[in-house]
Amino acid sequence: MRKVSLLMAMLLFCSILFVGCKPAKGKITLKIYDKIENWMTYEEVIDIIGSEGKLYARSGDEGTDRYTVVYKYEGNNGEESSASFTFQGNPLVLKKKVQEGLK
């Protein structure tokens, strides 16, 4: 349990580090962000947003319950806005979402 908490803290730190970086694909609005809920699958989130976003962090072995990935999207307010989503497990499900400055 302690390792999982440490892993989640590290992933949050990594996503904060990348706030100033522009993702290669996809933009997100607050309206779209609000439609996304924890425990949705990765595929469900992609369907709502319309693109895969930019992979920013990955840990663990793919296909296992401990596999964790963080995807980031540029917001509709340019460099001043973004959203990141942390997925974990097999299948990947949303564990945490964070947004900054979305409109």
C-alpha positions as a LaTeX table, in Angstrom:
\begin{tabular}{lrrr}
\hline
Residue & $x$ (\AA) & $y$ (\AA) & $z$ (\AA) \\
\hline
Met1 & 0.00 & 0.00 & 0.00 \\
Arg2 & 2.84 & 2.35 & 0.84 \\
Lys3 & 4.47 & 1.65 & $-2.54$ \\
Val4 & 1.23 & 2.49 & $-4.37$ \\
Ser5 & 0.93 & 5.80 & $-2.48$ \\
Leu6 & 4.53 & 6.65 & $-3.30$ \\
Leu7 & 3.96 & 5.76 & $-6.96$ \\
Met8 & 0.87 & 7.99 & $-7.16$ \\
Ala9 & 2.77 & 10.88 & $-5.54$ \\
Met10 & 5.61 & 10.44 & $-8.05$ \\
Leu11 & 3.18 & 10.42 & $-10.97$ \\
Leu12 & 1.49 & 13.58 & $-9.71$ \\
Phe13 & 4.90 & 15.25 & $-9.38$ \\
Cys14 & 5.77 & 14.20 & $-12.95$ \\
Ser15 & 2.53 & 15.59 & $-14.31$ \\
Ile16 & 3.13 & 18.91 & $-12.51$ \\
Leu17 & 6.59 & 19.10 & $-14.09$ \\
Phe18 & 5.08 & 18.90 & $-17.54$ \\
Val19 & 2.41 & 21.59 & $-17.13$ \\
Gly20 & 4.32 & 23.97 & $-19.43$ \\
Cys21 & 4.80 & 21.42 & $-22.21$ \\
Lys22 & 2.44 & 21.28 & $-25.17$ \\
Pro23 & 0.95 & 17.89 & $-25.94$ \\
Ala24 & 1.15 & 16.66 & $-29.51$ \\
Lys25 & $-2.53$ & 15.76 & $-29.86$ \\
Gly26 & $-5.92$ & 16.87 & $-28.65$ \\
Lys27 & $-7.34$ & 19.85 & $-26.85$ \\
Ile28 & $-9.80$ & 19.66 & $-24.02$ \\
Thr29 & $-12.46$ & 21.97 & $-22.64$ \\
Leu30 & $-13.93$ & 22.14 & $-19.14$ \\
Lys31 & $-17.21$ & 20.77 & $-20.50$ \\
Ile32 & $-15.45$ & 17.68 & $-21.86$ \\
Tyr33 & $-13.32$ & 17.32 & $-18.71$ \\
Asp34 & $-16.46$ & 17.33 & $-16.52$ \\
Lys35 & $-17.90$ & 14.38 & $-18.49$ \\
Ile36 & $-14.96$ & 12.19 & $-17.48$ \\
Glu37 & $-15.28$ & 10.26 & $-14.23$ \\
Asn38 & $-12.97$ & 8.08 & $-12.15$ \\
Trp39 & $-13.15$ & 4.36 & $-12.93$ \\
Met40 & $-13.85$ & 4.96 & $-16.64$ \\
Thr41 & $-11.65$ & 2.88 & $-18.90$ \\
Tyr42 & $-8.92$ & 4.41 & $-21.01$ \\
Glu43 & $-10.99$ & 3.68 & $-24.13$ \\
Glu44 & $-14.06$ & 5.44 & $-22.69$ \\
Val45 & $-12.00$ & 8.55 & $-21.93$ \\
Ile46 & $-10.50$ & 8.59 & $-25.44$ \\
Asp47 & $-14.01$ & 8.33 & $-26.91$ \\
Ile48 & $-15.13$ & 11.39 & $-24.92$ \\
Ile49 & $-12.06$ & 13.53 & $-25.69$ \\
Gly50 & $-11.59$ & 12.34 & $-29.26$ \\
Ser51 & $-7.83$ & 11.67 & $-29.11$ \\
Glu52 & $-5.21$ & 9.82 & $-27.10$ \\
Gly53 & $-3.31$ & 12.80 & $-25.71$ \\
Lys54 & 0.39 & 12.87 & $-24.89$ \\
Leu55 & 1.93 & 10.13 & $-22.76$ \\
Tyr56 & 3.92 & 11.79 & $-19.94$ \\
Ala57 & 4.68 & 9.05 & $-17.45$ \\
Arg58 & 4.59 & 5.28 & $-17.31$ \\
Ser59 & 5.53 & 2.78 & $-14.63$ \\
Gly60 & 5.13 & $-0.92$ & $-13.93$ \\
Asp61 & 4.72 & $-3.79$ & $-16.35$ \\
Glu62 & 2.10 & $-3.35$ & $-19.05$ \\
Gly63 & $-0.82$ & $-5.74$ & $-18.63$ \\
Thr64 & $-0.50$ & $-5.96$ & $-14.83$ \\
Asp65 & $-2.59$ & $-4.41$ & $-12.07$ \\
Arg66 & 0.31 & $-2.09$ & $-11.15$ \\
Tyr67 & 0.83 & $-0.66$ & $-14.64$ \\
Thr68 & 0.25 & 3.10 & $-14.42$ \\
Val69 & 0.24 & 5.76 & $-17.15$ \\
Val70 & $-0.38$ & 9.52 & $-17.17$ \\
Tyr71 & $-1.75$ & 11.24 & $-20.29$ \\
Lys72 & $-1.83$ & 15.00 & $-20.75$ \\
Tyr73 & $-3.99$ & 17.22 & $-22.96$ \\
Glu74 & $-3.59$ & 20.84 & $-23.90$ \\
Gly75 & $-6.55$ & 22.92 & $-22.85$ \\
Asn76 & $-8.62$ & 25.24 & $-24.98$ \\
Asn77 & $-6.86$ & 28.22 & $-23.37$ \\
Gly78 & $-3.43$ & 27.44 & $-24.87$ \\
Glu79 & $-0.41$ & 27.09 & $-22.62$ \\
Glu80 & $-2.38$ & 28.43 & $-19.66$ \\
Ser81 & $-4.64$ & 25.37 & $-19.47$ \\
Ser82 & $-4.22$ & 21.61 & $-19.41$ \\
Ala83 & $-5.64$ & 18.38 & $-18.06$ \\
Ser84 & $-3.91$ & 15.16 & $-17.04$ \\
Phe85 & $-5.36$ & 11.73 & $-16.42$ \\
Thr86 & $-3.76$ & 8.89 & $-14.43$ \\
Phe87 & $-4.80$ & 5.37 & $-15.42$ \\
Gln88 & $-3.87$ & 2.13 & $-13.71$ \\
Gly89 & $-4.42$ & $-1.61$ & $-14.04$ \\
Asn90 & $-5.49$ & $-4.15$ & $-16.61$ \\
Pro91 & $-7.69$ & $-2.92$ & $-18.16$ \\
Leu92 & $-6.53$ & 0.67 & $-17.64$ \\
Val93 & $-9.04$ & 2.62 & $-15.55$ \\
Leu94 & $-8.98$ & 6.27 & $-14.53$ \\
Lys95 & $-7.70$ & 6.76 & $-10.99$ \\
Lys96 & $-7.13$ & 10.52 & $-10.96$ \\
Lys97 & $-7.84$ & 13.57 & $-13.11$ \\
Val98 & $-6.41$ & 17.07 & $-12.71$ \\
Gln99 & $-7.11$ & 20.24 & $-14.70$ \\
Glu100 & $-5.71$ & 23.73 & $-14.66$ \\
Gly101 & $-7.30$ & 26.75 & $-16.33$ \\
Leu102 & $-9.79$ & 24.95 & $-18.56$ \\
Lys103 & $-12.70$ & 27.00 & $-19.86$ \\
\hline
\end{tabular}
